[in-house]
Amino acid sequence: MIVLDTHVLIWWVNDSKQLSSTGKRAINKALKRREEILISSISAWEIIMLVKKDRLTLTMDVNDWIVTTAAIESVRYIPVDNTVAMQSVVLPGEFHSDPADRMIVALARHYSAPLVTADQRILAYEHVKTIW
């Protein structure tokens, strides 16, 4: 089981060269083993907001893009539940205040799963296992 950060999901689905070879290997390994690839529903929100603000262009309607990614075998969008929401507020140590990042990190910690991310602030956070 692995968790994907929002940008990693976008890069993976779009086959972007921005996705590191280590990140791509981790995703392919999870697919091959039929392990779950978890995506926080906050990532759907982030993607929709980026499209709305013209900071991200997709090849299809954003709602269709979300539905299409959710249909990929092994991919599972995880709704933000009360447990993860509460955990995101009380992350151990020092972590920045971006709510989406906090939710994604809390999700990875909740499932004890590594988080695939290029975000330097998350990579520097010692309380979550990361892959990049």
Secondary structure, DSSP 8 states (H G I E B T S, - for coil): -EEE-HHHHHHHHTT-TTS-HHHHHHHHHHHHTT--EEEEHHHHHHHHHHHHTTS---SS-HHHHHHHHHTSTTEEEE---HHHHHHHHS-SS-----HHHHHHHHHHHHTT--EE---HHHHT-TTS-EE-
